[in-house]
């Protein structure tokens, strides 16, 4: 059975960003998916293939305001024919975090602007602002990276997906993938 997405612009199912405009752009393909007769099969495919980007079965997997575990649970529900309902969104203000370095300033997420979040600084590495991140010693960073790579190697050997490793370590999936390349080289 082919889905209602067949023959439509594939870009529509991969909105990029976290702005209100992007969220509105995601609403159209989500509505198409919710009417689709192939929705549960689509959800099963996304789960089987361990997909974490785009809109699958009416679930926007890149939605920055919905926790990954909530999106995963929604896909699992759709895969067995249960309508997940409205996904719980994290209020935007919770995205602001205190710098984990010594300064304690409020940091804003990547991709946001000072106009959106006045009196904040851009978040850099490990939840720190850029000045605090720069102040860390290179030896400390190298030791931390080496420890992380050992954990990445062990978890990869066990067959754990990169996004799960990233959640466990508190880093991005991209960082895990880079570490996997270094370990496998």
Secondary structure, DSSP 4 states (H G I P E B T S, - for coil): ---TTTTS-GGGG---SSSHHHHHHHHHHHHHHHH-TTHHHHHHHHHHTT--SSEETTEETT-TTS-HHHHHHHHHHHHTT----SPPPPPGGGG-EE-SSSS--EEE-TT--TTTSTT-EEB-GGG-BHHHHHHS-HHHHHHHHHHHHHHHHHHHHTT--HHHHHHHHTS-HHHHHHHHHHHH-
